Amino acid sequence: MTLRRALNNEGLMEEDRLAMLLEAERIARTCTTRWPHDRYHFRVLADVGIALADRFGRLDVLDDTIALMQAVEVDNPDPDFVRDRRDLEGTRRRYST
C-alpha cells in the first residue's frame, strides 16, 4: 500500500516520494525475512526496486532482490519463484543498456 501511495500521489515532492518508497522497501524486506518462501513478498520488493530505478536511478534494491531470490532458491526450487527471478534479471538488464 505504501508503494502505491508513493507512485499514485501526484502532489508529492520527490524527496517525500523517495521517503515513501524507502519505507515500502523496509516493509517488503521485513516480509521477505519473515516469510522467505512466499514469492509475492519478493515481487513487491522487486516492484519497489523498479520504482526506485525508474524515478531515482537507484538499482541497488533490484540487485539486492535478485541476490536474495537466488539465495532462497537453494531451499525453494519452485519453478514460479525461479521464473520471477529470471524475469527480474531481464528487467534489471534493461537498466544497464
C-alpha positions, 0 to 999 in steps of 0.5 A: 500500500505504501508503494502505491501511495508513493507512485499514485500521489501526484502532489508529492515532492520527490524527496517525500516520494523517495521517503515513501518508497524507502519505507515500502522497501523496509516493509517488503524486506521485513516480509521477505525475512519473515516469510522467505518462501512466499514469492509475492513478498519478493515481487513487491520488493522487486516492484519497489526496486523498479520504482526506485530505478525508474524515478531515482536511478537507484538499482541497488534494491533490484540487485539486492532482490535478485541476490536474495531470490537466488539465495532462497532458491537453494531451499525453494526450487519452485519453478514460479519463484525461479521464473520471477527471478529470471524475469527480474534479471531481464528487467534489471538488464534493461537498466544497464543498456 
